[in-house]
Amino acid sequence: MEDTRLKALTDVTLVGAVVDLVLGILKIFLGVVENSQALVADGIHSISDLVTDGMVLVAVRQGNKIADEDHPYGHARIETITTVLLALALLLVSIGIVNNAVNILSEPGQEVTPGWVALLVVMLSGLSKEYIYHYTMKVAKLHQSPILEANAWHSRTDAISSVMVFVGIAGVMLGLPELDALAAIGVAVIIAKVAWDLGAPSVQELVDKGMDRTYLDDLEDTVGKTHGVKGLHALRTRRMGASVLVDVHIAVDAMITVSEGHQIAEQVRFGLTEQFPEISDVVVHVDAENDVFDDTLPNRGELLLLLEHCWKEYSPAQNILRTNLHYLNGSIKLEVWLPFTLASSPAAAREIADKLKRSAMEVVPQITEVRVLFAADES
């Protein structure tokens, strides 16, 4: 899948680079021959696009590298950073166009009238770059590549620039040089808007802005419908290139086993990645329902030492098979498993249970419930 994406992004960028090179050389050559400064400038604009094409090629190759020890989430944000740089490049282009237009308006009569060949070259350039825009945008949408989308818009600015030059040359030939400057200012506004639309989301991604509320509602609905999930909180999302990363805490029945809790968490993860293909990573934290963390409660090691001490003189306690602890609502519920052979009668079983319960609750006040169970020796 990643190899296919990389090839598609590389191929479309290389096609655009070849077109930029051919058109750039042709426009500069004919601009000099036809004595058109506008055409020469447009040719330089096309040649400058080769730089951004190179940035895109480097970014998509680096961004598609698999995760490694230093980059456990992959390298997708290389594309994001490059998208920001391309947006800045578009903004600078718009500023340059406005500056040039202002100079033309303030100092009219600088342009030398070019010939019809220049108009034909500009028309060819505009049509070619518009085709590259649609071709690149199609691949960008298919593979959810913001950087390729940014480069597509960069191609369109070249096409719009060619239209601007066409209008300017035609206006000069008809004795209306003001058309060049006015068209340039309008185009600059459009380019600046495109730069903002591309750059703002990428900057938000770099600062880990979460997905919108509608998307979060859909995620919550999917998680909440998973069997065994009693509730959820701390749902967090962030983008990593074309992928979405999700963290969520789920509440489960406090008395189920760890393995069952893990199974529910895996069902949540699978459900999200199945329903939302763009999600590449899900971290699910399992919480006991109605659990309240209390740092004053003894941990397992401390508690077992206390119990061992208080039960050391009671012989049935020396045969404990397993001890389960449930930390719930600031207290501890204790389960103790003993060999079935010790329960010679119901009365004997009750006596053992009562003895263990009383001594445990006296030594550890946070223990609010003790259950003694008898089972076959697992050994």
C-alpha positions as CSV (number, residue, x, y, z in Angstrom):
1,M,0.0,0.0,0.0
2,E,2.7,2.5,1.0
3,D,4.9,1.5,-2.0
4,T,1.9,2.2,-4.3
5,R,1.3,5.6,-2.7
6,L,4.9,6.5,-2.9
7,K,5.1,5.6,-6.6
8,A,1.9,7.5,-7.5
9,L,3.1,10.7,-5.6
10,T,6.6,10.4,-7.2
11,D,5.3,9.9,-10.7
12,V,2.9,12.8,-10.7
13,T,5.6,15.1,-9.2
14,L,8.1,14.1,-11.9
15,V,5.6,14.8,-14.7
16,G,5.0,18.3,-13.2
17,A,8.8,18.9,-12.9
18,V,9.4,18.0,-16.6
19,V,6.6,20.3,-17.7
20,D,8.0,23.1,-15.5
21,L,11.5,22.7,-17.0
22,V,10.3,22.7,-20.6
23,L,7.9,25.6,-20.2
24,G,10.3,27.6,-18.2
25,I,13.1,27.4,-20.8
26,L,10.7,28.0,-23.6
27,K,9.1,31.1,-22.0
28,I,12.5,32.6,-21.0
29,F,13.9,32.1,-24.5
30,L,10.9,33.5,-26.4
31,G,10.6,36.3,-23.8
32,V,14.0,37.5,-24.7
33,V,13.4,37.0,-28.4
34,E,10.0,38.8,-28.3
35,N,11.3,41.4,-25.8
36,S,8.6,40.6,-23.2
37,Q,9.7,41.1,-19.6
38,A,6.4,39.6,-18.4
39,L,7.1,36.4,-20.3
40,V,10.7,36.2,-19.0
41,A,9.3,36.7,-15.4
42,D,6.7,34.0,-16.0
43,G,9.5,31.7,-17.3
44,I,11.5,32.3,-14.2
45,H,8.4,31.5,-12.1
46,S,8.1,28.2,-13.9
47,I,11.7,27.3,-13.3
48,S,11.3,28.2,-9.6
49,D,8.6,25.6,-9.5
50,L,11.3,23.0,-10.0
51,V,12.6,23.8,-6.5
52,T,9.2,23.1,-5.0
53,D,8.9,19.9,-7.1
54,G,12.2,18.8,-5.6
55,M,11.0,19.6,-2.1
56,V,7.9,17.5,-2.7
57,L,9.9,14.5,-4.0
58,V,12.2,14.6,-1.0
59,A,9.2,15.0,1.4
60,V,7.1,12.2,0.0
61,R,10.1,9.8,0.0
62,Q,11.1,10.7,3.6
63,G,7.5,10.9,4.8
64,N,6.7,7.4,3.5
65,K,9.6,5.7,5.4
66,I,8.4,3.1,7.9
67,A,8.5,3.8,11.6
68,D,11.8,3.2,13.3
69,E,13.2,3.4,16.8
70,D,13.7,7.2,16.6
71,H,10.4,7.8,14.9
72,P,7.9,5.3,16.3
73,Y,4.9,7.0,14.7
74,G,6.6,7.2,11.3
75,H,7.8,10.2,9.3
76,A,4.5,11.5,7.9
77,R,5.0,15.0,9.4
78,I,7.8,15.6,7.0
79,E,5.1,16.0,4.4
80,T,3.2,18.3,6.8
81,I,6.3,20.6,7.3
82,T,6.9,20.8,3.6
83,T,3.2,21.7,3.0
84,V,3.7,24.6,5.4
85,L,6.8,25.7,3.4
86,L,4.9,25.4,0.1
87,A,2.1,27.5,1.6
88,L,4.7,30.2,2.6
89,A,6.1,30.0,-1.0
90,L,2.6,30.7,-2.4
91,L,2.2,33.6,0.0
92,L,5.5,35.1,-1.1
93,V,4.4,34.6,-4.8
94,S,1.3,36.6,-4.1
95,I,3.2,39.4,-2.3
96,G,5.7,39.5,-5.3
97,I,2.8,39.8,-7.8
98,V,1.2,42.6,-5.9
99,N,4.6,44.4,-5.6
100,N,5.1,44.1,-9.3
101,A,1.6,45.3,-10.1
102,V,2.0,48.3,-7.9
103,N,5.3,49.2,-9.7
104,I,3.6,48.9,-13.1
105,L,0.7,51.2,-11.9
106,S,3.1,53.8,-10.5
107,E,5.4,53.8,-13.5
108,P,3.2,53.2,-16.6
109,G,4.7,52.7,-20.1
110,Q,7.6,50.4,-19.1
111,E,6.4,47.4,-21.1
112,V,7.5,46.8,-24.7
113,T,4.8,45.4,-26.9
114,P,5.5,41.7,-27.6
115,G,4.3,39.7,-30.6
116,W,1.6,37.0,-31.2
117,V,4.1,34.2,-30.6
118,A,4.4,35.3,-26.9
119,L,0.6,35.1,-26.5
120,L,0.6,31.6,-27.9
121,V,3.4,30.4,-25.6
122,V,1.6,31.9,-22.6
123,M,-1.7,30.2,-23.7
124,L,0.2,26.9,-24.0
125,S,1.7,27.4,-20.6
126,G,-1.6,28.1,-18.9
127,L,-3.3,25.1,-20.4
128,S,-0.4,22.8,-19.6
129,K,-0.2,24.0,-15.9
130,E,-4.0,23.7,-15.5
131,Y,-3.8,20.1,-16.7
132,I,-1.0,19.4,-14.3
133,Y,-3.1,20.9,-11.5
134,H,-6.1,18.6,-12.2
135,Y,-3.8,15.6,-12.6
136,T,-1.9,16.3,-9.4
137,M,-5.0,17.1,-7.4
138,K,-6.6,13.9,-8.4
139,V,-3.7,11.9,-7.1
140,A,-3.5,14.0,-4.0
141,K,-7.1,13.4,-3.1
142,L,-6.8,9.7,-3.9
143,H,-3.8,9.2,-1.6
144,Q,-4.8,11.9,1.0
145,S,-1.5,13.8,0.5
146,P,-1.7,17.5,1.7
147,I,1.8,18.2,0.3
148,L,0.8,17.0,-3.1
149,E,-2.4,19.1,-2.9
150,A,-0.3,22.1,-2.0
151,N,1.9,21.4,-5.0
152,A,-1.2,21.1,-7.2
153,W,-2.3,24.6,-6.1
154,H,1.2,25.8,-6.8
155,S,0.8,24.6,-10.4
156,R,-2.5,26.4,-10.6
157,T,-0.9,29.6,-9.5
158,D,1.5,29.2,-12.5
159,A,-1.5,28.7,-14.7
160,I,-3.2,31.8,-13.3
161,S,0.1,33.7,-13.6
162,S,0.1,32.7,-17.3
163,V,-3.4,34.0,-17.7
164,M,-2.3,37.2,-16.0
165,V,0.6,37.6,-18.4
166,F,-1.7,36.8,-21.3
167,V,-4.1,39.5,-20.3
168,G,-1.2,41.9,-19.6
169,I,0.4,41.3,-23.0
170,A,-2.9,41.6,-24.8
171,G,-3.7,44.7,-22.9
172,V,-0.4,46.3,-23.8
173,M,-0.9,45.4,-27.4
174,L,-4.4,47.0,-27.3
175,G,-3.1,50.1,-25.5
176,L,-4.5,49.1,-22.1
177,P,-1.5,48.3,-19.9
178,E,-3.5,48.8,-16.7
179,L,-5.2,45.4,-17.3
180,D,-1.9,43.7,-16.4
181,A,-1.6,45.3,-13.0
182,L,-5.3,44.9,-12.1
183,A,-5.4,41.3,-13.0
184,A,-2.2,40.7,-11.1
185,I,-3.7,42.1,-7.9
186,G,-6.8,39.9,-8.2
187,V,-4.7,36.8,-8.8
188,A,-2.5,37.6,-5.8
189,V,-5.6,37.7,-3.5
190,I,-6.6,34.3,-4.8
191,I,-3.1,32.8,-4.3
192,A,-2.9,34.2,-0.7
193,K,-6.3,32.6,0.1
194,V,-5.0,29.3,-1.3
195,A,-1.8,29.6,0.8
196,W,-3.9,30.2,4.0
197,D,-6.2,27.2,3.3
198,L,-3.3,24.9,2.8
199,G,-1.0,26.2,5.5
200,A,-3.4,26.7,8.4
201,P,-4.5,23.0,8.7
202,S,-0.9,21.9,8.5
203,V,0.2,24.3,11.2
204,Q,-2.7,23.0,13.4
205,E,-1.5,19.4,12.8
206,L,2.0,20.3,13.9
207,V,0.6,21.6,17.2
208,D,-1.5,18.5,17.6
209,K,-4.9,20.0,17.1
210,G,-7.6,17.3,17.5
211,M,-10.3,16.3,15.1
212,D,-13.5,18.2,14.9
213,R,-16.5,17.6,17.2
214,T,-18.5,15.7,14.6
215,Y,-15.6,13.2,14.1
216,L,-15.2,12.8,17.8
217,D,-18.9,12.1,18.2
218,D,-18.6,9.3,15.6
219,L,-15.7,7.8,17.5
220,E,-17.5,7.9,20.8
221,D,-20.5,6.2,19.2
222,T,-18.3,3.4,17.8
223,V,-16.5,2.9,21.1
224,G,-19.7,3.1,23.2
225,K,-21.3,0.3,21.1
226,T,-18.5,-2.1,21.8
227,H,-19.7,-5.0,24.1
228,G,-18.3,-4.7,27.6
229,V,-17.6,-0.9,27.5
230,K,-19.4,0.8,30.3
231,G,-18.3,4.3,29.5
232,L,-15.4,6.2,28.0
233,H,-13.5,9.4,28.6
234,A,-10.2,11.2,27.7
235,L,-10.8,10.6,24.0
236,R,-7.9,12.4,22.2
237,T,-7.0,12.6,18.5
238,R,-4.3,14.1,16.4
239,R,-3.2,14.0,12.8
240,M,0.0,12.5,11.4
241,G,0.0,13.3,7.7
242,A,-2.8,11.4,6.1
243,S,-3.3,9.3,9.3
244,V,-5.2,9.8,12.5
245,L,-4.0,8.7,15.9
246,V,-6.5,8.0,18.7
247,D,-6.1,7.6,22.5
248,V,-9.1,6.7,24.7
249,H,-9.9,5.5,28.2
250,I,-12.7,2.9,28.5
251,A,-14.5,1.8,31.7
252,V,-15.2,-1.9,32.1
253,D,-16.8,-4.0,34.8
254,A,-14.5,-3.8,37.8
255,M,-14.7,-7.5,38.6
256,I,-13.7,-8.9,35.2
257,T,-10.2,-10.4,34.6
258,V,-7.3,-8.6,33.1
259,S,-7.5,-10.8,30.0
260,E,-11.1,-10.0,29.4
261,G,-10.4,-6.3,29.8
262,H,-7.6,-6.6,27.3
263,Q,-10.0,-8.4,24.9
264,I,-12.5,-5.6,25.1
265,A,-9.7,-3.0,24.5
266,E,-8.7,-5.0,21.3
267,Q,-12.3,-5.0,20.2
268,V,-12.4,-1.2,20.6
269,R,-9.2,-0.9,18.6
270,F,-10.3,-3.2,15.8
271,G,-13.8,-1.5,15.6
272,L,-12.2,2.0,15.2
273,T,-9.7,0.9,12.5
274,E,-12.3,-1.0,10.6
275,Q,-14.8,1.8,10.5
276,F,-12.3,4.6,10.1
277,P,-9.6,3.5,7.6
278,E,-7.6,6.7,8.2
279,I,-6.9,5.7,11.8
280,S,-3.5,4.1,11.9
281,D,-3.0,3.8,15.7
282,V,-5.3,3.4,18.7
283,V,-4.1,3.3,22.3
284,V,-6.9,2.1,24.7
285,H,-6.5,2.5,28.4
286,V,-8.7,0.2,30.5
287,D,-10.2,1.6,33.7
288,A,-12.3,-0.2,36.3
289,E,-15.9,1.2,36.3
290,N,-16.4,3.8,39.1
291,D,-12.7,3.5,40.0
292,V,-11.1,6.3,42.1
293,F,-7.3,6.4,42.4
294,D,-6.1,6.7,46.0
295,D,-2.4,6.9,46.5
296,T,-2.8,6.1,50.2
297,L,-3.8,2.5,49.5
298,P,-1.0,-0.2,49.9
299,N,0.2,-1.8,46.7
300,R,0.1,-5.5,46.2
301,G,3.5,-6.2,47.6
302,E,2.9,-4.2,50.7
303,L,-0.6,-5.7,51.2
304,L,0.6,-9.3,50.8
305,L,3.3,-8.7,53.4
306,L,0.8,-7.4,55.9
307,L,-1.5,-10.3,55.3
308,E,1.3,-12.9,55.5
309,H,2.2,-11.4,58.9
310,C,-1.3,-11.4,60.3
311,W,-2.0,-14.9,59.0
312,K,1.3,-16.6,59.8
313,E,0.0,-18.4,62.9
314,Y,-3.2,-19.7,61.1
315,S,-2.4,-22.9,59.3
316,P,-5.2,-22.8,56.5
317,A,-3.6,-19.5,55.3
318,Q,-0.4,-21.3,54.5
319,N,-2.2,-23.1,51.7
320,I,-3.5,-20.1,49.8
321,L,-3.6,-20.8,46.0
322,R,-4.2,-17.3,44.7
323,T,-5.0,-13.8,46.0
324,N,-6.9,-11.3,43.9
325,L,-7.1,-7.6,44.8
326,H,-9.8,-5.2,43.5
327,Y,-9.0,-1.5,44.1
328,L,-12.4,0.2,43.9
329,N,-13.7,3.6,45.1
330,G,-10.8,4.1,47.5
331,S,-11.0,0.7,49.1
332,I,-9.8,-2.9,48.6
333,K,-11.9,-6.0,47.9
334,L,-10.0,-9.1,48.6
335,E,-10.4,-12.6,47.1
336,V,-8.6,-15.5,48.6
337,W,-8.5,-19.0,47.0
338,L,-7.9,-22.1,49.1
339,P,-7.7,-25.8,48.3
340,F,-11.1,-27.4,48.3
341,T,-9.8,-30.1,50.6
342,L,-9.8,-27.6,53.5
343,A,-13.6,-27.2,53.3
344,S,-14.4,-30.6,54.9
345,S,-17.8,-29.2,55.8
346,P,-19.9,-26.0,55.3
347,A,-19.2,-25.1,58.9
348,A,-15.4,-25.6,58.5
349,A,-15.5,-23.4,55.4
350,R,-17.4,-20.6,57.2
351,E,-15.0,-20.8,60.1
352,I,-11.9,-20.4,57.9
353,A,-13.5,-17.6,55.9
354,D,-14.6,-15.7,59.0
355,K,-11.1,-16.0,60.6
356,L,-9.3,-14.7,57.5
357,K,-11.8,-11.9,57.0
358,R,-11.6,-10.6,60.6
359,S,-7.9,-10.6,60.8
360,A,-7.4,-9.1,57.4
361,M,-9.8,-6.2,58.0
362,E,-8.2,-5.5,61.4
363,V,-4.7,-5.2,60.0
364,V,-5.7,-3.3,56.8
365,P,-8.6,-1.0,57.4
366,Q,-8.9,-0.2,53.7
367,I,-10.1,-3.8,53.1
368,T,-13.9,-3.5,53.0
369,E,-14.7,-7.0,51.7
370,V,-13.1,-10.4,51.9
371,R,-14.3,-13.4,49.8
372,V,-12.8,-16.8,50.5
373,L,-13.3,-19.3,47.7
374,F,-12.4,-23.0,47.7
375,A,-11.2,-24.7,44.5
376,A,-9.3,-27.7,43.3
377,D,-5.5,-27.3,43.6
378,E,-4.4,-26.1,40.2
379,S,-0.9,-27.6,40.6
